[in-house]
C-alpha cells in the first residue's frame, strides 16, 4: 500500500507525455505525425486509462483504510521561508481524479470521431491531454501556492480550447471573455493566498487551518481582515465555477468544440471552484459571514441560471445555463456546511451533464450534414424537431440525462439534489423555498429542450406553402411566433427536383428536394481537410457513428447507477460515499436516522418529485400542441399563445422573455458600464496625456527653442560686450541676494 501511495505522483504527469510527443513529432517528422494521427488519440486514451485504474485503486484503499497520505519536498529554502511542493492523497483527491479520468476517457473516444475531419485534430488532443495534466495536478496539490500554479494552467487550457476555432470571430471573442473574467477571480485568489500566508505563515492546508483556528480562538487578528482574505479566496471559486456575478463567460464558452463543453464546462474545470471551496471548507466554516455569503451566492446562481435558460434557443447555451444553476446547488450545499451532498451532486451532475452535452454534440454533428444547416443553425433548437425518427439512440440517451437532471427517481441526480433540498430546510426556509421552486423550473426548461428537439416532425426551412416560402413551424417558441427571415443564400446549394409519389417531410407541401452530390458544405470550410475529403450532405439527419454513441451509452449507465454511491442500504453501515469521505471531510449534516428511514425519505422526496413533474407537465402543456396533427400554421400559433395566456399575463410573459433572452441584462450592464466605462476612462487618460503631459513637455521644448533662437542674435563677437553683460547679471544677482538677506 505504501508503494502505491508513493507512486501517486504519476497521476498528473502521465498524460503530459502526449502533448510533448506530439510537439516533438510535429517538429521533427511533421508529415508522418499527421499521417499517423489516430495513434495519438489511442495513446491519449491509453495513458488516461492507466491513470483511471490507478485512481480507482487509491480510492478502494481510501475506503478500506481511511489513510490520508501526503508527500512533500522542499523546493525553495531561504532563512525562515520554505516553499514545499508535493501531493496529497485523500478521499477528495481520489473522487476528483476518478471523475476527471472517467469523463476524460469517454470524451477522448467521442472526440476521435467527432473531430476527425478537423484541421486541428492533433492540436485538439495535445490541448486536451495537457488540460487533463493540469486538472489532475490541481486536485492532487498539497498546498495553496501549488494549487494556484495548476489553477492558472487549467485557465490557460480553457482559453486554448474555447478558442480552438480561432478563425471564427465569435470563438476568439469567447475565449478572450473567459480569460479576462477568470483573471478577475484569479487575481483575488492570489491576494487571498498571500494574505493567509501573512496571517498563518504557511501554505499547507492543515497547518493553515490549525493556525487560523488558534488565531480566531485567541482573538489575535481583526475579524474584518480575516473575512476579507477568505472572501478573496472565495472569489477564485466564483469565477472558475461560473457563480454570480462572474458567470458571464460560461454561455459564450460554448463556442468551443462540443467535446470540450462536455469535459471542461460540465464535469471538470467548472468543478475546480467547488473542489477549492470543499478543500478550504474547514477554514470557511470558522467565519460565519463567509458561510452565509457562499450560500447566498449559491442560491442566486441557482435561480439566475434556471431563469436565463428558459428562453435560449441554442441547445449548448441552454445546457450551459443549466450547468451554472446546478453548480449553484453545490455552492449552496457547501455554504450550508453539507460537503457530502455537494460532492455527491458534483459526481451525479458531472455524468448526467456530460451525457447531455455529448448528446447535443451528436445532434449537432448530424444536423450539420443536412443541407442548409450552418453551424449556428445546427445548434438552434427551433430549427430542429422530430429527430426521434432519425436519431433514436441519441434521443434515448438524451432523455435519460434529461430525466436525471430533472430529479426523477431512481436516476442519479435525484438522490443528490433531493439531499441538498432537504438540508436547505435545516439551514434557511427562505433559501429552501427558492431552491425547491427552481427544481421545478429545471424540469420545465430541460423538457423544453427535449420537446423542441426530438418531438414532432423534422423541420426544414426549405418548406413551401402555396408556392411561397414559409418560416418553420419550429420558429414558434415558448413565446410565440418569431419574426425571423429565411436565409436565401442556402437555397443556392440546392438542385430542386420534384419527386412523384414521395411522402412529404413537411406540414405545408409535398415537395421534396434532392441534393446534388457535387454540392459542398461551404458554410464550414475549417472543419474539413483535403486528405480526408469533405463532409457528405443529406436532406435528413442520421444517427452518429458507434464511436460517438458508445461513450454516450456508458454515460447512460453512470446516470442510472452512480446514485447508488449515496444510498444507505441498511441502518448499520454508512453508504459508500460517506465511508469514502469520512476521513477528510466533516459531515456536518450527517443524520443516519433520516438516511435510513425510507418512509421519511419518501415523504421528503415526494414534494421535490411533484415539483419536477409539475414542470414537465407545464412544458408538455405549452409545447405539445406544436406536435399535433394541425395543418394550419396560424391555428397552432394562436393555440400556443392562448396556452401561454392561461398561465401568465401577457405583460409578465413579455418581461420574463426579455429578461431570459437578454441574459438578465447582466452582459449589457458589463458592456455598458464596465467595458464602456473603462474605454471612456482610457480615452480621458489618453486625452490628458496628449494635451497636458505632452503639452507641457512640448511647450518647454518650444520655449527653449524660441529663447535660443532669440539669444543667438545678441552675440556680436566682442569680448568686452560679453564681460559687460556678465558683470551686469552678477550685479543684479548680488543686489537680490543682499536685499533678501536684509529682509
C-alpha positions in Angstrom: 0.0 0.0 0.0 2.8 2.4 0.9 4.4 1.7 -2.6 1.1 2.6 -4.2 0.9 6.0 -2.4 4.5 6.7 -3.2 3.8 6.2 -6.9 0.8 8.6 -6.9 3.0 11.3 -8.5 2.2 9.7 -11.9 -1.4 10.9 -11.7 -0.8 14.3 -13.2 2.4 13.6 -15.2 1.4 10.5 -17.2 -0.9 12.3 -19.7 1.7 15.1 -20.1 3.7 12.8 -22.4 1.1 13.1 -25.2 1.4 16.9 -25.9 5.2 16.6 -25.5 5.5 13.7 -28.0 3.0 15.4 -30.4 5.1 18.6 -30.3 8.3 16.7 -30.9 6.7 14.7 -33.8 5.4 17.8 -35.5 8.8 19.5 -35.2 10.9 16.6 -36.4 8.6 14.4 -38.5 5.6 16.6 -39.4 4.3 14.5 -42.4 4.5 11.2 -40.6 2.9 12.6 -37.4 0.0 14.0 -39.3 -0.5 10.8 -41.3 -0.5 8.6 -38.2 -2.5 11.0 -36.2 -5.0 8.4 -34.9 -2.2 6.8 -32.9 -2.1 9.9 -30.7 -5.8 9.5 -29.9 -5.2 5.9 -28.9 -2.2 6.9 -26.8 -4.2 9.6 -25.0 -7.0 7.1 -24.2 -4.4 4.5 -23.0 -2.5 6.8 -20.7 -5.6 8.3 -19.2 -7.0 4.7 -18.7 -3.9 3.8 -16.7 -4.4 6.9 -14.5 -8.0 5.9 -14.0 -7.1 2.4 -12.9 -4.5 3.8 -10.5 -7.1 6.3 -9.1 -9.6 3.5 -8.6 -7.0 1.5 -6.7 -6.3 4.5 -4.5 -10.0 5.0 -3.8 -10.5 1.4 -2.8 -7.7 1.8 -0.3 -9.1 5.0 0.9 -12.5 3.4 1.6 -10.9 0.3 3.3 -8.2 2.0 5.4 -9.2 5.7 5.6 -5.5 6.7 5.4 -4.6 10.2 4.2 -1.1 10.3 2.6 0.9 13.4 1.9 4.4 13.5 0.4 6.2 16.8 0.2 9.7 18.0 -0.6 11.4 21.4 -0.2 11.7 23.5 -3.4 12.9 26.9 -2.1 14.5 27.5 1.3 15.6 30.9 2.3 16.1 31.8 6.0 12.6 31.3 7.6 10.9 30.9 4.3 10.4 27.4 2.9 8.3 26.6 -0.2 7.4 23.0 -0.4 5.8 21.0 -3.3 4.2 17.6 -3.1 0.9 15.7 -3.4 -1.9 14.9 -1.1 -4.0 11.7 -1.4 -7.2 11.8 0.5 -10.9 10.9 -0.4 -11.5 14.3 -2.0 -8.5 13.8 -4.3 -9.5 10.3 -5.2 -13.1 11.3 -6.0 -12.0 14.1 -8.3 -9.3 12.0 -10.0 -11.8 9.3 -10.9 -14.3 11.9 -12.1 -11.7 13.6 -14.3 -10.3 10.3 -15.8 -13.6 8.6 -16.5 -15.2 11.5 -18.2 -11.9 12.3 -19.9 -11.6 8.9 -21.4 -15.2 8.9 -22.8 -14.7 12.4 -24.2 -11.5 11.3 -25.9 -13.2 8.3 -27.5 -16.0 10.5 -28.6 -13.6 13.2 -30.0 -11.7 10.7 -32.1 -14.7 10.6 -34.5 -16.2 14.0 -33.8 -13.0 15.9 -34.6 -11.6 13.5 -37.2 -12.2 15.9 -40.1 -10.9 18.9 -38.3 -7.6 20.5 -39.4 -6.6 20.9 -35.7 -7.0 17.2 -34.8 -3.5 16.8 -33.3 -3.7 20.2 -31.7 -7.0 19.3 -30.1 -5.6 16.1 -28.5 -2.5 17.9 -27.3 -4.6 20.6 -25.6 -7.0 18.1 -24.0 -4.2 16.0 -22.7 -2.4 19.0 -21.2 -5.7 20.0 -19.6 -6.0 16.6 -18.0 -2.5 17.0 -16.6 -3.4 20.4 -15.2 -6.6 19.3 -13.7 -5.1 16.2 -12.1 -2.2 18.4 -10.7 -4.8 20.7 -9.2 -6.7 18.1 -7.3 -3.5 16.4 -6.0 -1.8 19.6 -4.9 -0.7 19.7 -1.2 -0.7 23.5 -0.7 -2.3 26.7 -1.8 0.6 28.0 -4.0 0.8 24.7 -5.9 -3.0 24.8 -6.4 -2.6 28.3 -7.8 0.0 27.2 -10.4 -2.2 24.4 -11.7 -5.2 26.7 -11.4 -3.7 29.0 -13.9 -2.7 26.2 -16.2 -6.3 25.0 -16.2 -7.4 28.5 -17.2 -4.8 28.6 -20.0 -6.0 25.3 -21.4 -9.6 26.5 -21.2 -8.6 29.6 -23.1 -7.0 27.5 -25.9 -9.9 25.0 -26.1 -12.7 27.6 -26.1 -10.9 29.5 -28.9 -9.9 26.3 -30.7 -11.6 27.5 -33.9 -9.9 30.9 -33.5 -10.6 31.9 -37.1 -14.2 32.4 -36.1 -14.6 35.8 -34.5 -17.2 34.6 -32.0 -14.9 31.9 -30.8 -12.0 34.3 -30.5 -14.1 36.7 -28.5 -15.5 34.0 -26.3 -12.1 32.7 -25.2 -10.9 36.3 -24.5 -14.1 36.9 -22.4 -13.5 33.7 -20.5 -9.8 34.5 -19.9 -10.5 38.1 -18.7 -13.4 37.1 -16.5 -11.4 34.4 -14.8 -8.4 36.7 -14.3 -10.6 38.8 -12.1 -11.3 35.9 -9.8 -7.7 34.5 -10.1 -6.2 37.8 -9.0 -8.4 37.8 -5.9 -7.4 34.2 -5.2 -3.7 35.1 -5.4 -4.2 38.0 -3.0 -6.1 35.7 -0.7 -3.4 33.1 -0.7 -0.8 35.8 0.1 -3.0 37.2 2.8 -3.4 33.9 4.5 0.3 33.2 4.3 0.9 36.6 6.0 -1.5 35.5 8.7 -0.5 31.9 9.3 3.0 31.7 7.8 2.2 28.5 5.9 0.7 27.5 2.5 -0.2 24.0 3.7 -3.9 23.2 4.2 -3.7 21.5 7.5 -1.2 23.9 9.1 -3.1 27.0 7.8 -6.5 25.7 9.2 -5.0 24.8 12.6 -3.1 28.1 12.9 -6.1 30.1 11.7 -8.3 28.3 14.3 -5.9 29.2 17.1 -5.8 32.8 16.0 -9.5 33.2 16.0 -9.8 31.4 19.3 -7.2 33.8 20.9 -8.7 36.8 19.0 -5.3 37.8 17.7 -6.4 39.2 14.4 -9.3 41.5 13.5 -12.3 39.8 12.1 -12.5 42.2 9.2 -9.1 41.3 7.8 -9.7 37.6 8.2 -13.1 37.8 6.5 -11.6 39.9 3.6 -8.8 37.3 3.0 -11.4 34.5 3.0 -13.5 36.5 0.6 -10.6 36.8 -1.8 -10.0 33.1 -1.7 -13.7 32.5 -2.5 -13.5 34.9 -5.4 -11.4 32.4 -7.3 -14.0 29.8 -7.0 -16.7 32.2 -8.0 -15.0 32.9 -11.4 -13.9 29.3 -12.1 -17.3 27.7 -11.2 -19.3 30.4 -13.1 -21.1 31.8 -10.0 -22.9 35.2 -10.0 -21.6 37.8 -10.8 -18.6 36.2 -12.7 -20.8 33.7 -14.6 -20.9 35.6 -17.9 -18.1 33.7 -19.6 -19.7 30.2 -19.4 -22.5 30.5 -22.0 -20.1 32.1 -24.6 -17.6 29.3 -23.9 -19.9 27.0 -25.8 -18.3 28.3 -29.0 -15.6 25.7 -28.5 -16.0 22.1 -29.8 -18.8 20.2 -28.1 -16.5 17.6 -26.5 -14.8 20.4 -24.7 -18.1 21.6 -23.4 -18.7 18.1 -22.0 -15.3 17.8 -20.4 -14.4 21.3 -19.2 -17.7 23.1 -18.8 -19.8 20.2 -17.4 -17.6 17.8 -15.4 -14.1 19.1 -14.6 -13.0 22.7 -15.0 -16.1 24.3 -13.6 -15.9 21.7 -10.7 -12.5 23.2 -9.8 -14.2 26.0 -7.9 -16.4 23.5 -6.0 -13.2 21.5 -5.2 -11.4 24.5 -3.9 -14.3 25.5 -1.6 -14.6 21.9 -0.4 -10.9 21.8 0.3 -11.0 25.0 2.3 -14.3 24.4 3.9 -12.8 23.8 7.4 -11.4 27.3 7.1 -14.6 28.9 5.8 -16.7 27.3 8.5 -14.8 29.3 11.1 -16.1 32.6 9.5 -19.9 32.7 9.6 -20.1 35.7 7.3 -18.3 33.8 4.6 -20.5 30.7 5.0 -23.6 32.9 4.6 -22.1 34.6 1.6 -21.3 31.3 0.0 -24.9 30.2 0.5 -26.3 33.5 -0.8 -24.1 33.4 -4.0 -25.1 29.8 -4.5 -28.9 30.4 -4.3 -28.6 33.5 -6.6 -26.7 31.4 -9.1 -29.3 28.6 -8.9 -32.2 30.9 -9.6 -30.4 33.0 -12.2 -29.1 30.1 -14.2 -32.6 28.5 -14.3 -34.4 31.7 -15.4 -31.9 32.5 -18.1 -32.2 29.0 -19.6 -35.9 29.1 -20.3 -35.7 31.4 -23.4 -32.4 30.3 -25.0 -32.7 28.7 -28.4 -29.1 27.5 -28.7 -29.0 24.0 -27.2 -25.5 24.2 -25.9 -26.1 27.6 -24.3 -29.2 26.4 -22.7 -27.2 23.4 -21.2 -24.6 25.9 -20.1 -27.1 27.9 -18.0 -28.3 24.6 -16.6 -24.7 23.8 -15.6 -24.5 27.2 -13.9 -27.7 26.5 -12.0 -26.6 23.1 -10.8 -23.2 24.5 -9.7 -25.2 26.9 -7.6 -26.8 24.0 -5.8 -23.4 22.6 -5.0 -22.2 26.0 -3.7 -25.4 26.3 -1.7 -24.7 23.0 -0.1 -21.1 24.0 0.8 -22.3 27.2 2.3 -24.6 25.2 4.5 -21.7 23.0 5.5 -23.1 19.9 3.8 -20.0 19.0 1.9 -21.2 15.4 1.4 -24.3 16.4 -0.5 -22.3 19.0 -2.5 -19.7 16.4 -3.7 -22.5 13.8 -4.2 -24.2 16.2 -6.6 -20.9 17.1 -8.2 -20.5 13.4 -9.1 -24.0 12.8 -10.3 -24.3 16.0 -12.2 -21.0 15.5 -14.0 -22.0 12.3 -15.6 -25.5 13.4 -16.4 -24.5 16.7 -17.9 -21.6 15.1 -19.8 -24.2 12.8 -21.3 -26.4 15.7 -22.3 -23.5 17.6 -23.9 -22.3 14.6 -25.8 -25.9 14.0 -26.9 -26.2 17.6 -28.1 -22.9 17.1 -29.9 -24.3 14.1 -31.7 -27.3 16.1 -32.7 -25.2 19.0 -34.0 -22.9 16.5 -35.8 -26.0 15.1 -37.5 -27.7 18.4 -38.3 -24.5 19.9 -39.9 -24.7 17.3 -42.6 -28.2 18.4 -43.5 -28.2 20.8 -46.4 -28.6 24.4 -45.5 -27.7 24.0 -41.8 -24.7 26.1 -41.0 -23.0 25.8 -37.5 -25.2 28.5 -35.9 -28.4 26.8 -37.3 -27.4 23.3 -36.4 -27.4 24.3 -32.7 -30.7 26.2 -32.9 -33.4 24.1 -31.3 -36.3 25.9 -33.1 -34.8 24.7 -36.3 -34.8 21.1 -35.2 -37.8 18.9 -34.2 -38.9 15.3 -35.0 -35.4 13.9 -34.6 -36.7 10.8 -32.8 -37.2 9.1 -36.1 -33.7 9.8 -37.3 -31.5 9.6 -34.2 -33.3 7.1 -31.8 -30.3 6.1 -29.8 -29.2 9.7 -29.2 -32.8 10.5 -28.3 -33.0 7.8 -25.7 -29.7 8.7 -24.2 -30.6 12.4 -24.1 -33.9 11.5 -22.4 -32.1 9.7 -19.6 -29.9 12.7 -19.0 -32.9 15.0 -19.0 -34.8 12.9 -16.5 -31.8 12.7 -14.3 -31.3 16.4 -14.3 -35.0 17.0 -13.6 -34.6 14.9 -10.4 -36.8 12.0 -11.4 -36.1 8.8 -9.4 -34.3 6.5 -9.5 -31.8 8.3 -11.7 -28.6 9.8 -10.3 -29.3 13.5 -9.8 -32.5 12.7 -7.9 -30.6 11.3 -4.9 -28.1 14.2 -4.7 -30.4 17.1 -5.4 -33.0 15.8 -3.0 -30.4 15.6 -0.3 -29.4 19.3 -0.9 -33.1 20.4 -0.9 -33.7 18.6 2.4 -30.6 20.1 4.0 -31.7 23.5 2.9 -34.7 23.4 5.2 -32.5 22.9 8.2 -30.4 25.9 7.2 -32.8 28.5 5.9 -36.5 28.1 4.9 -36.3 31.1 2.6 -33.4 29.6 0.7 -35.2 26.3 0.7 -38.3 27.7 -1.0 -36.2 29.3 -3.7 -34.2 26.1 -4.2 -37.3 23.9 -4.4 -39.1 26.2 -6.8 -36.0 26.3 -9.1 -36.1 22.5 -9.1 -39.5 22.7 -10.9 -38.1 25.3 -13.2 -35.2 23.0 -14.1 -37.7 20.3 -15.2 -39.5 22.8 -17.3 -36.6 24.1 -19.3 -35.0 20.7 -19.7 -38.2 19.2 -21.2 -38.5 22.3 -23.3 -35.1 21.3 -24.8 -36.3 17.7 -25.3 -39.6 18.6 -26.9 -38.3 21.2 -29.3 -35.5 18.9 -30.4 -37.0 15.4 -30.6 -40.8 15.6 -30.8 -43.0 16.5 -33.7 -41.8 16.4 -37.3 -38.4 17.2 -38.7 -38.2 20.8 -39.6 -36.5 22.0 -42.7 -36.6 25.7 -43.6 -37.0 24.9 -47.3 -40.7 24.3 -47.0 -43.2 25.9 -49.4 -46.8 26.7 -48.9 -48.9 27.7 -51.9 -45.7 28.5 -53.8 -44.4 30.8 -51.1 -41.5 30.2 -48.7 -42.7 30.0 -45.2 -40.9 30.1 -41.9 -40.5 26.9 -39.9 -43.2 25.6 -37.6 -40.5 25.4 -35.0 -39.9 29.1 -35.2 -42.8 29.1 -32.8 -41.0 29.1 -29.5 -42.5 29.3 -26.0 -43.1 33.0 -26.6 -45.0 32.8 -29.9 -44.0 33.2 -33.5 -40.6 34.7 -34.1 -40.1 37.3 -36.9 -37.1 35.6 -38.5 -36.3 35.8 -42.1 -35.2 32.8 -44.2 -31.6 33.0 -45.3 -31.9 32.7 -49.1 -28.2 32.1 -49.6 -28.6 28.5 -48.6 -31.1 27.9 -51.4 -28.2 28.3 -53.9 -26.9 25.0 -52.6 -29.9 23.1 -53.8 -30.8 21.4 -57.0 -34.6 21.4 -56.9 -36.1 18.3 -58.4 -39.6 17.2 -57.8 -40.2 13.6 -56.9 -43.6 11.9 -57.6 -45.2 9.6 -55.1 -42.9 10.6 -52.3 -44.1 11.3 -48.8 -43.6 14.9 -47.7 -41.3 15.6 -44.8 -43.2 18.9 -44.1 -46.6 20.0 -42.9 -47.1 22.5 -45.7 -46.1 20.9 -49.0 -45.5 17.6 -50.8 -42.4 19.0 -52.4 -39.2 17.1 -51.7 -35.7 18.3 -52.7 -33.0 16.1 -54.0 -29.4 17.1 -53.1 -26.8 17.4 -55.8 -23.9 15.2 -54.9 -21.4 17.8 -56.1 -22.7 20.4 -53.6 -20.1 21.1 -50.8 -20.7 22.5 -47.4 -19.4 26.0 -48.0 -20.6 27.1 -44.6 -17.9 25.3 -42.6 -14.7 25.1 -44.6 -12.5 25.0 -41.5 -13.9 21.6 -40.4 -12.5 19.7 -43.3 -9.1 19.0 -44.6 -8.2 17.9 -48.1 -6.7 14.5 -47.4 -9.9 13.3 -45.8 -12.4 14.8 -48.2 -15.5 16.9 -47.4 -18.5 16.0 -45.3 -21.4 14.5 -47.2 -24.6 16.5 -47.2 -28.0 14.9 -46.8 -31.7 16.0 -46.7 -32.3 14.4 -43.3 -30.1 13.9 -40.2 -28.7 10.5 -39.4 -27.6 8.6 -36.4 -24.0 9.1 -35.3 -21.2 6.5 -35.6 -20.6 3.9 -33.0 -17.6 5.6 -31.6 -19.8 8.6 -30.8 -22.7 6.5 -29.4 -20.5 4.2 -27.2 -19.4 7.0 -24.7 -23.0 8.1 -24.5 -24.3 4.6 -23.7 -21.6 4.3 -21.0 -22.7 7.6 -19.5 -26.2 6.3 -19.5 -25.1 3.5 -17.2 -23.4 6.0 -14.9 -26.6 8.1 -14.9 -28.6 5.1 -13.9 -26.4 3.7 -11.2 -23.9 6.3 -9.9 -26.6 7.5 -7.5 -26.2 4.2 -5.6 -23.0 5.6 -4.1 -25.0 7.8 -1.7 -27.8 5.3 -0.9 -27.6 3.6 2.5 -28.9 0.0 2.2 -29.2 -0.8 5.9 -29.3 1.0 9.2 -25.9 -0.1 10.4 -23.4 0.8 7.7 -22.9 4.2 6.1 -23.4 4.5 2.4 -20.3 4.1 0.2 -19.9 7.9 -0.3 -19.9 8.6 3.5 -17.3 5.9 4.1 -15.3 7.4 1.3 -15.4 11.0 2.6 -15.3 10.3 6.3 -11.5 10.6 6.9 -11.1 14.0 5.4 -14.4 15.9 5.5 -16.6 16.7 8.4 -20.1 15.7 7.5 -21.9 18.4 9.4 -25.4 17.3 8.4 -25.0 13.6 8.5 -28.0 12.0 10.1 -28.2 8.3 9.8 -31.8 8.1 11.0 -33.0 10.3 8.2 -30.9 8.5 5.7 -32.1 5.0 6.6 -35.8 5.8 7.4 -37.2 5.1 4.0 -40.7 6.2 4.8 -39.4 9.6 6.0 -37.2 9.8 2.9 -40.1 9.1 0.6 -42.2 11.7 2.3 -39.4 14.3 1.9 -38.8 13.3 -1.7 -42.4 13.4 -2.7 -42.6 17.2 -2.8 -39.5 17.7 -4.9 -40.5 15.0 -7.4 -44.0 16.5 -7.6 -42.5 19.9 -8.5 -40.4 18.2 -11.1 -43.4 16.5 -12.6 -45.3 19.8 -12.5 -42.5 21.5 -14.5 -42.7 18.6 -17.1 -46.5 18.9 -17.3 -46.3 22.6 -17.9 -43.7 22.1 -20.7 -45.9 19.5 -22.3 -48.9 21.7 -22.0 -47.2 24.6 -23.7 -45.3 22.7 -26.4 -47.3 19.6 -27.1 -49.8 21.5 -29.3 -46.9 22.2 -31.6 -46.7 18.5 -32.4 -50.4 17.8 -33.0 -51.8 17.0 -36.4 -52.9 20.5 -37.2 -52.0 21.7 -40.7 -52.9 25.4 -40.2 -49.8 27.4 -39.1 -51.9 30.3 -37.8 -54.2 28.0 -35.8 -51.2 26.4 -34.0 -49.7 29.8 -33.3 -52.8 31.1 -31.8 -53.2 27.9 -29.7 -49.7 28.3 -28.2 -50.4 31.9 -27.4 -53.7 31.0 -25.7 -52.0 28.4 -23.6 -49.4 30.9 -22.5 -52.0 33.5 -21.5 -53.8 30.9 -19.4 -50.7 30.6 -17.2 -49.1 34.1 -17.5 -50.3 37.5 -18.2 -49.1 39.0 -21.4 -47.1 41.7 -19.6 -45.4 39.2 -17.3 -44.7 36.9 -20.1 -43.0 39.6 -22.1 -40.9 40.6 -19.1 -39.8 37.0 -18.4 -38.9 36.5 -22.1 -36.9 39.8 -22.3 -35.1 39.0 -19.0 -34.2 35.5 -20.0 -33.4 36.1 -23.7 -31.2 39.1 -22.9 -29.3 37.1 -20.2 -30.8 39.2 -17.4 -29.2 42.3 -18.9 -26.0 41.5 -17.0 -23.9 41.2 -20.1 -25.3 44.5 -21.3 -24.6 46.1 -17.9 -21.0 44.9 -18.0 -20.6 46.0 -21.6 -22.0 49.5 -20.9 -20.7 50.4 -17.5 -17.6 48.2 -17.1 -16.1 47.8 -20.6 -17.6 51.1 -21.8 -16.6 52.9 -18.6 -13.0 51.6 -18.9 -13.0 52.7 -22.5 -14.1 56.2 -21.6 -11.6 56.4 -18.8 -8.9 55.3 -21.2 -9.9 57.9 -23.7 -9.9 60.6 -21.0 -6.5 59.4 -19.8 -5.2 59.5 -23.4 -6.6 63.0 -23.9 -4.9 64.2 -20.7 -1.6 62.6 -21.7 -1.7 64.2 -25.1 -2.9 67.6 -24.2 -1.5 68.2 -20.7 1.5 65.9 -20.1 2.7 66.1 -23.7 1.6 69.7 -23.9 3.8 70.8 -21.0 6.8 68.8 -22.4 6.3 70.2 -25.9 5.7 73.7 -24.5 9.0 73.6 -22.5 10.8 72.5 -25.7 9.2 75.1 -27.8 10.1 77.9 -25.2 13.7 76.7 -25.1 13.9 76.7 -28.8 12.4 80.2 -29.0 14.7 81.6 -26.4 17.7 80.0 -28.0 16.7 81.5 -31.4 16.3 84.9 -29.8 19.6 84.7 -27.8 21.7 83.9 -30.9 21.1 87.4 -32.2 22.5 89.0 -29.0 26.0 87.6 -29.7 28.1 90.2 -31.6 31.5 88.5 -31.2 33.0 91.3 -28.9 34.6 90.1 -25.6 34.1 93.5 -24.0 30.3 93.2 -24.6 30.2 89.7 -23.0 32.1 91.0 -19.9 29.8 93.9 -19.6 26.7 91.7 -19.7 28.3 89.2 -17.3 29.1 92.0 -14.8 25.6 93.3 -15.2 24.0 90.0 -14.4 26.3 89.4 -11.4 25.4 92.8 -10.0 21.7 92.1 -10.3 22.1 88.7 -8.5 24.2 90.2 -5.8 21.7 93.0 -5.3 18.9 90.5 -5.0 20.9 88.4 -2.5 21.7 91.5 -0.3 18.1 92.6 -0.3 16.8 89.2 0.6 19.4 88.8 3.4 18.5 92.2 4.9 14.8 91.3 4.9 
